[in-house]
Amino acid sequence: MSMKPSIMIQICKLTVFFLFISFSAKSVSFAEIVFEESNDDESKAFQSAMTEVNVYSESESEVAYSDYCSSVVPESVTNSKAYTESFGAFDGYETGYYIGGNGILNPKINTISNSFSFETRYVSKTVADGVWKIEGSLMFYESYHPIPSPFHLKLHGFWSEFSGNLCMVGTGSAYSKQGNLLTPAAVFRLRNLRDSSNITTLITGTLESLSSSDGVSYFEPISVVMFPLLNYEYTFDFREFTHQFSGERDGLKNLAFNELPSRRFCSMIMGHLNEFKLQYTRDCSSGKQTCLPFVRLNGYLPHFLSFSSIRCSEVERRIRVLIEFRNTSHVRKYPSFNPNTTLIGEGTWDDRENQLFVLVCRFLDIGESWSNAHVGDCTTRLSFRFPAILSIRETSSAMGQIWTTKTANDSGYFDRTIFRSTGNHMVGVPGLKYEYTEFNRVKNLCLRKVQLLRNKGQSYPSGHSTDLKFDMLVKSSENKSGWGSADPLAIGDQLYKPYLFLMDLPGTMLERAVPARLMNVSYEVSITLQTPIDVANGVLFSYIEEKVEIRAEGIYDSETGKLCMVGCRKLGFDNQVFENASVDCEILLNFEFSPLKPNQIGGYITGSIESTRTSSDLLKFDRLEVYSTIYKTDQRKSSIWTTDHQSTKVLLSNTLMCIFVGLQLYYVQNNPNVLPSISLVMLVILTLGHMVPLALDYETLRSNKQHWNMVSPHNGGLIELNEVIVTVVMVVAFLLLLRLLQLTASARSRDRNRKSLLFAEEMTLIVIAFLYAAGAKFTLLVATEKRRLDVALLYFSSVESWYHSIYNDFKSYAGLILDGFLLPQILLNMFSKSKQKALSCSFYIGTTFVRLLPHAYDLYCNLNSVYYSMLQVSVSPVRCFVSAAWDVTIFWGLLLLAAIIYLQQKFDGHCILPSRLRQLGSYSEEFHS
C-alpha cells in the first residue's frame, strides 16, 4: 500500500522545519581546512574533516566530576537559572598556548602553531560562596593530521574565585598519528585565574588524559599558558621610570600621535608593531653572549623581532605586548609561542618625546612543562618611535632599541640592540616627509642623461601611477642571475601614494595633482642574485644566493619615461645585521619605461644597475642588466577599461536573456497548453535573480558615477550612458520574466489538472527549500568556523570585514542557485510525470549559455593569470574570483541539467530514474483519483 501524498508532504515539511531550527543551535566546530595547493591526500583530509561535525553528543560528558576534581574545587549546584559566558578575567572566548600532548598533538613548539582556544557557553553562580559552574570547550589546532585538524573537547566543571582554580572534565574528538578518529576523555585544570590580572599574571594549567597509558585515546599531559583579557590592570607607573628612558631623548623629530584622534592610537601602534630587523654591535660576531636577554637560538643570533598585542587602551594610550625573537623573516598567520625566546611588556606613549616606552619582563622557570612558569625579572627596557623624516640612509618608518638596566657585571646583562622596520608602512600618516640628500651626485650623474626634448606623440606613466612599481629580472656578465622588485618610496617630499592622486581628488582639483615633468623620486630596490656552482654539461646542481638591498633617489622624467637614480647599499654580515655596517653609495641606477599605447595591457622596462667605482676597487661589482617583462597600464585607464569590460559582460548577458525569454513567450503563445507545466519555482528564482541586482546595484551605479566623474570628468558622460543602457536592459529582462511568471500562474489556476500540478509544485518547493537551506547552513557554518579559527590563531580582522566576507559568500551561493535554475523544472517533471515540452529549446539552452558566460570568463582569467604570474604581474582577484576547477564543475553541471530537460521533454519526467523509482508518479495519480 502506497503512502498518501499528504503524509509525505508533512514528513518533508517537518524535515525542513528541523533543518531551519538547527540554524539557531550551537553546532560543534570542525577544522578549517587551510592549504595552498590541492592534492589527493588533502582532498581526503577535507572529506574526513567534514564528517567530523557533531561526532560527539551534545549532552554533558559522562565523566564524573567528583572523581577527578573534588579536591581542587568542590562540586556544587547552581542557585539561579541566570547564566553568562564570562567569568573572572576570562571573556567568553580566550586563546592560549600549549606544549606536550604526544599521541594526539605535536608535542614540540613548531613553526606552524601551538595555540588553542577556550570558549565558555555557560557560567552560573552556585550555592557555594565564590564557586561558579562552568561549561565550555577546548580546541587545539595542531595535530598529527596532514592539515590543521582540531583536537576538540567538551568540558564541564567549577571555578573558585577565591583560590583561582578551575577544574573541568569531559570528552571530545581527535585524530591519532595513523589518522584514526578518537574520543579521548580528559581533565582540565587551571591555576591563578582570578577576577583581575596584571603584567605578572600568567595563568598556567594542564590537560591530562583519563585513559590508561596503553589505551588508543591516551595522550601525554599538555601544559598550557594563557593571558586573560578582561579586568586587566596596568601595573607600572611610568612616572617612576622616566629617568631610565632619559637617554632615548635624542632630539630627533618623530611623528606626534597627540595630533591624531585617540581612537587611532591602537590601530596605528598595532598595525606597525609587526616585524623588525635586529642590528647588533660588532662585538656580537665574536660569540659573546651579551647580545640578548637569553641564550642564542640554536647557536645563532636571531635576525628578527616581532610584536603581538595582547591589550591596548585608547584612552590611556597604553599597550600590553608579547615580544618574540626569531630567525625567520615572515610573520606567521598561525603564531607559535616559545617562552624561551619571548618577552612580555607594558608600554605607554610619551607625548613629549613622541615615543613608545616599554617595561619588559621575562618568563621564568620554563622547563619541559610550563606548570611552574611565571613572569619576573622586569629589568629590560624598550623604546619605539616613528621617524618624521626619511632619507636614503634612513628609510625605516619605525625603529627602536632594547636594553637592560643591569650593569655589565650583573647576571643577565646584554648590550643595547637596535631594531628597524623591514619596510615603509606609514603611507598616509600626516607629517611624514622624505628628505633628499644626494643633490650633487644626482646632478652630475643623472641630469645630463635626461633628454631635454619631449618624445612627440608618446605618453608614459605619470609620476603617481602604480606603474612606477615593478618587478624585474636581472643578469650580470659573471653568469649571475636573479629577480627583484623596485618600490617607490617617495615622489617629491611626500611618500608614494598612487591611489590618492587618482581616486580621492575631485575633478576640479585633478589638474593640480599633475606633477611637473622632472620629479624627485626615491626607491627601495630589492634583488636576489644566484651564482651557479657545480655546473656540468650545462646542468645546474647548486647555487649561492645573495640578497642585495638598495636605497636610491634621483629624477623621473614623465615625458620621456627615463628614471635615473644614485643608490646606497649596506655592507656587512647578512647585509644589515650589524649596526655599524659599512655603506656603499657609489651605485647608479637607470631605467627606461616604454611608451603607453591605446588599449595596451602593458609595456616593457629595461635598465641597469652598476657601480661607479674604479675597476681596482674591491667594492666594484659587475653591471646588472634589468628587464621587466610587463607592467600594468595607467591605473585610471585600466580601471575605466575594467569597468567598461564588466558593463559589456552584463549588457551582453541581459540582452541575450531578453531574447531567450522573448522566444519562450512566443513559444507559449503558440502552445498555450504547455504553460501549466512550467515550474513556478524556476520562474520565481529567475525573476528574483534579475530583480535583486537591480535593487542592490542602484546605489553602486550612483557611487560609480560620482567616482568616475572625480577621476576622469571627460569620460564621465560616456560611463554614465553605459550604465543607463545596462540598467534599462536589466529592467526589460526582469519585466519579460515577470510576464512569463504571470502567464504561467494564470494558466495553472485554470487548468483541470491543477491539483496534481499543485502537489508536484509543493514537492518541488519542499525539496528545493531543503537543498537550499542545507547549502545556506553549510555556507554560514564554514564562514563562522573560519572566523573562529582566525581569532583563535590571533589572525584578527574586523567584524565589518567578517560580515563583508559572509555577504560575499552568500552572494556567490545565490549565484550558484541561479546557475541551477533548471533543477526545479526537472523535479516538477519528475513529480508530475510530465510529457509536455514546457520549455522551448531556445529558452533552456540559451539561458544555460547565459549562465555559462561568467564562468567561461572566469576560467579564461584563471588560465591567463598563470601566464601573467610567470611575467610577475598580479591579476585582480575581483576579476578572477572563482577557481578554474569550480568553473569547470559548474560548466559540466549546467550542461547536465540542460541534457536532463531534453530527455524529459522527449520521453517523460521519469526517464532519468531507475525503473524501481519510476513508481513515484503514482502518488500524484492516487491523489488526483
N, C-alpha and C positions, 0 to 999 in steps of 0.2 A: 504494500500500500504506500503510495507516494505521499510525501509531506505536503501539506497545504501551503499555498503561497503566502498567506497572511502570517503563518508561523515562521516561515523562512525570513520574511521581511523583519519581523520582530527580533529574531535572533541576530540578524545583521545590524539592526539598529542598536541593540544592546552592545554588540561588539564595538561599534563606532563610539558609543557613549563612554564605555570604559577606556577606550583609547584616548579620548579627549580628557577624561578625568585624570589620566596618568600624566598629562602635561603639568598639572599642579603638584604632583607627588615628587618627592625628592628621590631622584634616581641615583644609583650607585655610579660613581665616576669610573671611567675607563681611561686607558692610556692614550695620550695624544701621540700620534704616530709622526715622528719627525725624521725625515730622511731626505737627502738631496737627490739621489738617483735611485730609481726603482729597479728592483731585480726580483727574481723568483723568491728568494728567501724572505725579502722584506714584504712581498705580497702575501706570503703565507703568514708572516708575523702580523700583518694588518688584519687578516681574516681572523687570526687567533685572538687578537686584542678585541675585535668587535664582538666576539662571542663571550667576552668576559663580563659584559654588562649584567648586573644583577645575578652574579654567580653565587651569592650567599643571601640568606634570608633577611628580610627587613626586621624580623623580630629580634629581640635582645639576645645576646650571646648566652649560651648555656653554661659558660664557665662561671663557677661560683665565686663571687667577690670575696666572701669571708675566708676562703681557703688560702688566699694569697695576699690580701691587703688589710686584714683586720688589725694587724699590728702597726700599720702605717697611719691609716685614717679609719676609725671605726665606722661601720655601716650604720646608716640612719634612714629615716623615712621623711619624705617631703611634707611640709606643713601648709602648702598652698598649691593651687593649680597654676599660678602665675609662673612664667619662666622667661628667661632671656637667653642670649647667645654669648655674652661676655662675662668674665669673672676676673677678679684681681687685676693684674696688669696685662691680662690677655684679652685681645679683641676676639671676635668670632672666628677670625681666620689668621693664624700665625704661621711663620716659617722658621726653620732652624736647620742645623747641620748635624751629620752623624758620622760615625766611624764604626766598623765592625759589621756583623751580620753575615759572616761567611756561611754559605749554604743556600742563601736566597739573594743577598746583596753582595756587591763588590766590597770587600772589607777594607780596601785601601783608598785613601784620598787620591782621586784621579783627575784628569783634565776635563772630564765631562761634567759631572755634578755629584755632590754628596749632600744635596739638600732634601728636605722633607717638609710636609705641611701638616698642621694640626688644626682641624676645624671642629668647632663645637656647635651642636644643633639644639642642645637642651641644657640649661643651667637653672637650678631651682634650689631655694634655701630649704634646709631640713629642720627638724625639731631640735637637733643638737646645736648648741651655740657655736657659731662660726663654721659650720660644716655645710657644704653645698654638694648637691648631687649633680654630676656631670655626665653627659652623653656626647660622644663625638667620634671622629675618625682620624686615622693617621694615613698619610700617603707618602711612600718613599719612591723616588723617581729613577733610581739607577739600579737595575737588577742585572742578572746574567743574561737576560734576553738579548738578541741581536740588536734590538732597538729599545728605546726607553719604554720599559714596561713596568707598571707600578706594583709595589707591594702594599696592599691596602688592608687596613684593619678597622673594624667597627668596635668601639670600646664603650664601656660604662664604668663609673666609679664615683669617688668622692674626693673633695678638696677641702683642706682645713686652712682657713685664713690666718690662724694663729701660728701653726707650725710651718706653714708654707709648703706643705707636702701635698702631692696629688698622686693617687693610685687608681689605676683603671685596668680592667681585664676585658678580653674579647677575642674574637676570631676574625679571619679575613681570607684573603686570596693572594697568591704569589706564584711565580714560576720557579722551578728548580733549575739547576745548571743544564739538565737534559731537556728542558723545555716543557716539563710536565706541570699541570696546574695543581697547586697545593692549597690546603685550607689550614694554615697554621693557627694555633692559639697562643696568646702571649699576655704578659703582664707589663704594664707601662707605669713607670714611677718617675716623678719629677720632684726636685728639691729647690728651695729658695724662690718659690713662686708666691709673691706677696702682693698686697694691694698697690704698691708703688715700687719704682725702681730708679737706680741712678747709674753712674758710669761703672761702678764696681759690681753691679748686679749681673750675675751670669747664672741663668737657670740651667742646671745640668740634670741628667737623668739617664735611665736605662730602659731598654725594651728587651725582655727575656722570654725565650720560648718556653712553653709549658709542656712540650713534647719531650720524650726521652731522647738522649743523645744519639741513639741509633734509629730514631723514627724518621720517616720520609719528610715530615714537615718541620724537622728541627733546624734551627739556625743558631749561630753563636751570638752571644749578647751584643747588643747595639748600644753604644754610648751616644748621647745627644747633648747639644748645647742650643740655647735659644736666647734671643734678645727681645724682651717684651716691648710692645709699642705703647700701651696705654699708661697713663699716670706717671710718665717719666719726669723726674725732677733733675734739672741740670745741676751738677754737683759743684763745679768750680766757680768761684767768684774771681773773674779775671782782673779785677782791680788789685788783687793781692799778688798778681804775677806780672804786672806790666813791666817791671824792671827786667824780667827775663827776656822780654821781646824788644828792649830798647835798642839793641844792636841791629835790628831789622829796619829801623827808620833811616834808610839810606838817602832820603831826599829825592828819589826818583819819582817821576809823575806816574801815578797809577789811575786806573778808571775808578770813578767815585760812584758807588751804588746808592749813596744817600740822595742823589738827584733822581733816582728812579723810583717808581711806586714800590712800596714794601712788598706787595704781592708777588713781585718778580724776583725777589731775592732768592728764594728756594729754587725756582726754575733755572735761574742763571747759575747758581752755585752747583746744583745737582747736575745741570746739563754740561758743565765743563770740568767737573771733578771726575774725569774718566781715566785717561791713560797718559802717563808721563814717562819721559826717558831720564834715567838717572845719570848724573855726571859726578864721578868721584874725583878725589885728588890723585895725583900720580903715585902717591905712596901706596895706594891700594894694589897697584900692579905688582908690588914686591911680595905679596902674600900676607900682608898684615891683616889681622882680624879686627881692626878698629874702624872698619868702614861701615859696619852695620850693627843694629841693636841685637843681632842674633848671628848664629853661625851661618856660613855661606850655604847656598843652595847647591847641593851635590858637588861641593868644592869650588863653585864658580860664583862670581859676583852677579847678583840679579841685575838685569838691564832696565827693568820697567817697574813703575809704581802705579797702582791704580786705587781709586777710592770708590766706595759704595756707601750711599747714605742710608742710615737706619732711621733717622728722625731729623726733621728740620722745622724750625719755628720762624714764621714770617715776621711776627711782631717783635720778638726779641732778637731776630737775626742771629740765631744760634743753630748749630748743627751737630749731630752725632754721627760719626763715620767709622767705617772699617777701612784700614789702610793695608794693602796687600803688596808684597814684594814678589816679583816673578820674573822668569826668563822669557816667556812668550810675549809677543808684541800685539796680540789681538785680544780684544775684550770678549770674553765668552758670553754667549747667550745664556748658557746654563752654568752659573757660577759654582765654584767649589770653595771650600773653606779649610784652611790649614792654620791652626793656631800657632804653629811654629814659625810661620812666615807672615803673620798678620798682626797688626796692632789695632787698638781701638782708641778713639779720642773724642773730645768735645771741643768745638770751635765757636768763636764769636767774631763778628765783623767789627773792625776798628774803623769808625767813620773818619777819624782824624788822619790816619795813615792809609786808609783805603786798602787794608789788608785783612785776610782771614788768619787769625791766630788760633792754633790748636794745641791743647794739652793732651798728650798721648800716653796711654798706659799699655802694659804688656799682659799677655795671657801666661799665667804661671802654673807650675805643677802639671805640665802636659806630658802624658805618657801614652802607652798603648791604649789606655782607657781615659776618657775625659771626665770620669766621675768626680775627681778631686780638683778639677780645673777651677781657677778663679782669676780675677783681674787685680793687678797691682803694679808696683814699680812705675809710677806716673812721672818719671823724670825726663821723658822725651818731649821735645817741642817741635812745632812745625808752623811755618808761615807760608801764606799763599797769596798771590797778587795777580792782577791783570794789568800789564804794562799799557800805558795810554799811547805810547809811541813805538812803532815797529820800524825796523831798518833792515838793511841787507845782512847785518851781523847779528841782529836780534829779531827773529821772525816768530818767536813763540808768543802765542796770545795769552798764555798763562804759565806761571813759573813759581817756584818756591824753594824752601830749604828745610832740611830736617836735621836736628842736632840734639845733644843731650846736655843737661845741666850738671852732669857729673864731671869730675876732674879727670885728667889723664891717668892718675894713679888708681882711680876707683874701678871696681869690677863692673863691667857692662858699659864702659866708656866707648864712644865711637866718634869718628871725625864728622865734621859738618859736610853734608852732601846736598848738592843742588839737583833739582829736577825741573824739567821743562816739558811743555806740551809737545806732542808729536806733530802738531799742525795748527793752523789757524781756524778756530771755531767761533770767532767773535764777530762775524759779519752782522751788521745791523745794530751794533751797540753804539750809542751816542758817545762822541768824544774820542773814539779810536782813530788814530791817524797813522799814516806812513810817512817817514822822513827819508828823502833821498840824500845820499852822502857821496855818490861817485860821479858828480857832475863832470869833473875834469876828464876822467877816463872815458866816460860816455861821449864827451865832446870830441876827444881825439880819435876814438876808435869807431864811432857809430855815425856821427853827423855827416862825415864825408862820404859815407856809404849810401846815405838816403838820397834817392832820386828827387831832384827839385821839380821835375816836370810830371804832371799827372798823366796817367795812362788813360787816354780818352776812350770813352765808351765802356770802360771796365769799372766794376764795383767790387769792393772787398768787405770782409766782416767789419762791422762797426767796433768802436773801442769797448763797448759794453755788451757785445754779443757773446752768447755762450760758445761760439765757435773758437774763441781765443783759448779755450781749454781743450787740450787734445792729448791723445795717446801717441806713442811713437815706437818705431823700430830703429835700432842703432847698430852700426857696424864700423869696425876700425880695420886698418891695414894689417894689424897684428893678429888677424883672424879672430878677434873678439867680436861677439855679437850679443844682443840683448834687447831689452824693451824698457819702456819708461813712460812717464807722463809729465806734462807741463801744465801747471795750475797757476792762473793769475792770482797774485796776492793783492795788488793794488793797482788802480787806474787813477792817475793823478795822485792826490794825497788821501784819497778815500779807498777803503777796502773794496775789492771786486764784488759788485752786487749786480749781476747781469739782469735779473728779473725786475729789480726796482725800476730801472730805466725803461724797460719795455712794457711793463704791466701795470705799474702803480701811478703813472703820471697822467693827468687829464690831457686831452688833445691840445688844449691851448698852451700847455707847457711843453709839448713834445719837442719843439724846436730848441728850447733852452737846454734840453738834455743832449743835443747833438754835439759831440766833442770836436775839438779842434783837430786839424789834420795830424799834427805831431803831438803825441801824448806820452807823458812819462808813465812807464809801466814797471811793475815788479812781479817776479815769477818765483815759484818753487818748482824745481826740476828734480825729479827722482828717477834714477836709472839703475837697472840691474844688468851687469855685464857677466857674460860667461866665457871663460877661456878654456877651450878644449884641450884635453890631455889624453895620452894613450890612444892616438889616432892611428889605426892600421887599415890600409886599403879603403880609406875614406869613411870608415866606420868609427863613430864616437863612442868610447867606452865610459868616459867620465869627464868632468869639467870642474873648474874652480869658479865659484860665484863671488862676485864683488858688487857691493852696493855703493852708489855714489849719490850724495845729496848736494844739490847746488842751489844757492840763493842768488838771484840775479835781478838787476834793474837796468833799464835803458829806455829806448824810444820805439814806439809803434807808429807807422805811417798808414793811416786808414785809407789813403788814396793810391798807395802802391802795394799794400799788403806786406810790407817788409817790417820785420821785427829784429832789432839789434840790441843786445844787452851785454853787460860785463857781469861776471859772477864770482862767487866765492864758494869754496868747499872746505869743510873741516877735515883735518888730517889727524890721525891717531888711531889707537886700538879701537876696532869696531866702529871706526869713523867718528863717533861722538860720545864715547863712554866717559872720557876724562875731561874735566872742566877746563884745563889749560891746554887743550889740544891746539896744534898749530892750524893756521888758516891759509889756504892758497887762494888768493884773489886775482891771479893772473889768468883769467879764463874769459874767452869771448864766445858769445852765442849768437848765431844768425839763423833766422827762419824766414821763409817766404811763403805766403798763402797764395794759392791760385785764385783767379777772379771768380766771382759768383756768376752763374748763368741761370736764365729763367728756367723754372721747373726742374732744376738740377738737384739731385739728392745731396750732393756734397762736392768737395774738391780735394786736391792733394796739397800736402805741405812738405816742403823739403828744407833742409838746413844743415847746420854743422855746429859742433861744439869742439873748440880747440884751445890749446894752451898758448899763451903769448910769450912764454919763457923761451930762452935760447935752448938750442939742442943739447948743450952740455949740462943744463940744469937737471938735477936729479928729480925735480918735481914735474918736469916736462912729460906730457902724455901725448900719445898719437891722436890725430884728428878723428873725431867721431862723426860719421855721416848719419844724418837723421832723416827718416821717412815716416810720414803719417799717411796711411793708406787713404783715409777718408775722414771728412769732418762734416758735421751737420750744417745745413743752410741756416741763414739768419733766423733767429727764433721767431720773429714776428711773421716772416713769410712762411716758415714751416708750420707755425700754429694755424695761420689762416688756411694754408693748404690742407692741414689735417681736418680743420672744422668743415671746410668745403667738401672734402672727401667723405666725411661722415654724413653730411647733409645729402650728398649724392646717393649714398647707400640707402638711407632712409627713404628718400624720394623714389628711388627705383623699386624698393620693396613694396611701398604703399601703392605705387602706380600699378604694379603687377597684381597686387591684391584687389584693387578696384576692378581690373579687367577680369580676373578669375571669378570674383563674386558676381560681377555683372553677367558672365557666361552662365553661372549657376542660376541666376534669376531668370534668364532667358530659357534655360532648360526646364525649370519648374513651371514656367508659363505655358510651355508646350506639353508638359507632362504633369498636370496638377495632381494626379493620383499618387505621385511619389512623395509629396510634401509631408504627409503624416509620418513617414518612415525616416525622416531626418531627425537626428538626435538633437533635442533642445539643449542638452548639457554641452554638446560640442559647440553649438552656436553661441551659447552664453559665454563659454571660455574665449572664443574668438572675438566676440563683441567686447568683453571686458579687456581683452588683450590689446584692443585698439583704443578703448576709452581711457584706461588708466594712464597710459603715456601722455595723452592729451592734457589730462589734469596735472600730472606731475611736471611736465615739461614747460608749462606756461611760464612759471617764474624763471625757469632756466633760460628760456628764449629771451625774456626781458633782460636778465642779467648779462647774457651773452651779447645782446645788442649794445648795452652800455659799455661792456668791457672792450669790445672791438672798436667802438667809437673813440674810446680813450687811446687805444693803441695805434689805430690807423684810421683817422677821420675820413680819409679819401675813399676807403673801401667800405665804410660803414653802411652806405646805402645799398651796395650790392649784397652784402651779407644779410642785411635786413630783408631784402627782397627774396633771397634764397630761403630764409626761414619762413616767410609768409607762404611761399609756394609749398614748402614741405608741410606746413600746418594745414593748409587747405586740402591737400591730397589726403592727409591723415583723417580729416573730418569726413571727406567723401567716402573713404573706405569704411569708416565707422557707421555712417548712415546707411550704406548699402548692406552691411551685415545686420544692422538693426531692422531693416526692411525684410530681409530674409528670415530673421527670427520671428517677426510679427506674422508673416505669411504662414510659417510652419506651425506656430502656436494656434493660429486661427483655423487652419486645416485640421489640425489634430483634434480640436474641440468639436468639430462637426463629423469626424469620421465614425463609421459604425463600429470599428474595432478599437475605439478609444480606450476601453477598459483594459484590454490586453496590452495595448501600447503604453498605457499609464503604468501598468505593472512592470513592463520591461524597462521603462524610463526610471521608475523608482529603484529597481535593482541596479541599473546602471549608475544612478546617482549614489547609491549606498556604497557600491564597490569603488567608484571614483573617489568619494569622500574618504573612505578608509585608506586608500592608497596615498592620496594627497596629504591626509593628516599624518600618516606614518612618516611620509617623506619630510613634512614640516617639522615633526618632532625630532627626527634624526638630524636635520639641519640645525635646529636650535641646540640639541644636545652636543653636537660636535663643536659649535661655536662657543657654548658655555664651558665645555671641558678644556678647550684651547685657551680660553681666558684664565681659567683656574690654574692651568699648568704654567702659563706665563707668569702669573702672580706668585705662584709657589716658588718659581725659579728666579724670582726677583727681576723678571724682564717686564718692567712696568710700562703700561700705556694708559692713556686717559680713558675715563668712562665713555666720553664722547666718541673717541676713536673706536672703542669696542662696539658701541651702538651703530656706528657707521659701518663697521665690519659686518655686523649681523644684518644690517639693511642690505648690504651688497650681496651677502649670502642668500637672503630670501629673494632678492631681485633676480639672481641667477636661477634660483629654484623656480620662480614664476616663469622665467623664460623656458625652462625645461618642461613645465606644464603646458605651455603654449606649443612647444615643439611636438608634444604628444596629443595634438588636438583631435586626431583620428581615433584615439582609444575609446572615447565614449560611443562613437558610431559603431565601432567593432563590437562593443559589449551590447549595444542595443540590438544589433543584428543577431547576436547570439541568443539573447533572452527572448526576442520576438520571432526567432527563426525566419527572419525576413528574406524574401526572394526579390525584393524591389531594388531597382537600380536607383537608389535615392540620390546619389551624388554623381554629377557628371564627371567624366574623366578629366576634363579641363580644370574642374574645381579642385578635386583632391590631389591630382598630380601637380597642378600649378601651385596650389597653396603649399604643398610639400616642398616644391622647388624654392618658394619664397623663404620658407623656414630654413632651408639648407644654405641660403646665400651667406648669412652671417658666419656660419660655421666654416664654410669654404674660405671666406675671407680670413678668419682667424687661423685656419690651417695654413693658408698662404703666408700670413705674418710669421707664424712659428717656424715655417720652413726657411723663410728669408732671414729670421733672426739668427739662425745658425750661421748663415753667410756673413751677416753683419757682425756677429760676435767674433768671427775669425778676423775681421777687419778692425776689431777693437772699438766697435760702435754699439752703444746700448740702444735697444728698441723700446719704445714707450710701452709700459705694461698696460696702459689703458687700451691700446690697440690690439694687444695680443694677450688677453686675459685668460684664455682657455687653452689648456694643454692640447697638443696635437692628438694624443691618444683619446681624450674626451671628445674632441671634434669628430674623429673617425667613428667612435662608438655611436654618437648621435646621428651621424650621417647614415650608417647602416640601419640604425633603429628606425629612422624616418622612412627609409626605403622599404623596410619590412612591414611597417604599418600600411603603407600605400599598397603593397602587394597583397596583404590580407584583405583589404577593402575590395580589390579587384576580384579576388577569388570568391568572396562572399556574394558580391553582386552578380557573378557569373553562375554560381551554383546556389548556395543558400548560406544563412548565417552560421550554420553548424559545420560547414565543410572543413574547417580547420581543426575540429575537435576529434579525438579518438571516438570510435564507434560506441564505446561504453558510456561516454559522456553526452552523446547526442540526444539522450532522453531528457535533457534539461528543458527542452522546449515543451515537453508535456505539461509542465507546471502551468504555463500560460494557457494551454488548451483546456486543462481542467478548471482553471479559474474562470475562463470565459464561459465554459459549459455550466 
